[in-house]
Amino acid sequence: MVAAGVEGEQLSIALADLGENKPAAAQGKLAPLASSDVPGHRVAAKMTLADIKLGKGDIKGAAADFAAIAADTKLAQPYRDLATVREIAALYDTMPPAQVIARLKPLAVAGNPWFGSAGEMTVIAYLRSGQAKAAGTMLTAIVKDEGVPQSIRSRAAQLAGTLGIDVVPAGAKTGS
């Protein structure tokens, strides 16, 4: 457990380096943690290293790193799902809408912790592929899912409104 404590401290220092806009210093501290025996430290280091790549404009490299995390069956599913969302977000503008929809399908369901983020990307993919009805159905589900952050629910309601879809839940207060 002493090693885990030291690793936790190294992770904190690396994150502080990032906060001070010192990505190179952070990378040096994160690299050894990416092979840690402590799953939380390992995934935090790998995700942060991928984010550093994104910050440098290495979209393909970051996406590959996120994909590797998503495929790591030794990690808990929530980490793997987050990595999938991050991978798709990184590659979103270069992916065909059908591929976005297929990849996010398991996460873009009401009640899933990643529903808001996965749902938003899926909605836009539906719209890009001419599937307005599917987009409307997803927007309605996002707005009604109280587990989705309010900011995402609000954006979904606004987008639905621009599409002429009424998503105000029954009994909701609409103002005076």
N, C-alpha and C positions, 0 to 999 in steps of 0.2 A: 504493500500500500504506500510505502514511502515513494516508490517510483511514480505511482499515480499522482501523488501530491506534487512532485517535482514537475511532471508533465503538465499538470493543471496550471502551475505557476508559469511555465514556459508558454503555454497557450495564452494566458492572460497578458504576458509581456508582448507576445506577437500581436495580439489584438490592440494593445496600446500603441505599438509601432504603427499599425495601420491607421489608428486614430490620429497619429501625428504625421500622416502621409509619408510613411517610410516603408513602402511595400517590399523593397529588397531586404531590409533588415527582418521584416516579418517572415518573408519566404525562408530565410535561413533558419529561423526558429521553428517554422511549421513543417519543413521538409522531414525532419526526423520523426515528428509526431504523426505523420501520415502512415507510418507503419507500426504505430503503437498497439499494444495488446489491449488497451482500454478502448472499447468501441466508440464511446462518446468523444474521446480525444482524437481518435483516428478520423472519424467522419467530420468533426469540426475542422481539423487541419485540412483534409482533402477538399471540403466545400470552400473553405477560405482560399486555398491555393487556386481553385477553379475561378473564384470570384476575382482574384488578383489578375488572372489571365484575361478575364472579361474586361477588367479595367484597362488593360494594355491593348485591347482590341483583338486579342487572340480568341475569337468566337469559336472556331472549330476545336481548338485545344481545350477550351473551357467546357464545351459541350461534350467532348470525348471524356473528360474527367467526370462530369456529372453522370454520363452514361455508365461509366465504370462503377461509380458509387451505387447507382440504381440497380446494377447487376450483382452487387456484392451480397449474396445471401446470408452472410455472417452478420450483416447489419439489420437492425430492427426495421420493420416495414415503413414506419413513418419517415425515417431518414431516406429510405430508398424512394419513397413517393415524392418527397421534397426534391430529391435529385432529378427525378423525372420531370417535375414541373420546371425546374431551373434549366434543364437541358432543352426542353421544348421552347421555353421563353428565349433562350439564347439563339436558337436556330429558327425561331418562328417566321421571320421574314423570308427565309429561304426554303421553307417546307411547303409542299402542296397542302391545301386545306384538308383534303381527305386523310392525309397522313397525320396532321395535327389532331383531327377528330378521333381517328383510330387509336393513336397513342395515349390520348387523354381520357378516352372512354371510361376506363375503370375508376378514374378519379373525379370525373365530372358528373357525379351523382349526388343527389341531396343526401345530407347526413355525413358525407365523407369530409374529413378535416381539410382537404385541399379543394373542395368543391368550388369555393369562390374563385380562386385563381385559375384552376383548370376550366371551370365553367366559363369565365370571361374569355379565355383564349379560344375555347370551343365555339362560343357564340360568334366571335369574329370570323372564325374559319367557316362556320355555317353560312354567314352572310357573304363571305367571299366566294363561296361555292353556289350561291343562289338559293340556299335553303332557308328562306326567311321564316317559314313556319317552325322549323326545328329550332332556329335561333330564338323565336318568341317563346316557345315552350321552355327552353333552357333559361331565358331571362326571368320568366315567371317563377320557375323553381328556385332560382337564386334569390329573388326578392323575398320569397316566402320562407326560406330556410334561415331561421334565427341563429343558426350556428355560423353563418357566413358573416364576416365583419361588416358593420354598418356602412363603411365607406364603399365596399364592393356592392352591397345591396342597393345603395343610393345610385351608383353609376349604372347598375343594371336597370333600375327603374327609369332613369333618365333616357337611356338608350331605347328601352321599350317604348317610352313615350314618343320618341322621334320616329319610331316605326309604327305608331298608331295602336300600340298594344297597351291596354289598361291592366296594370299589374298591382294596383293598390289592393292589399288584402282586405277582405270583407271585415267591416267593423273598425278599420283603421281610421284614425283621425286625419283629416286632410286639411285642417286649418279652419279658421272662422271667416 
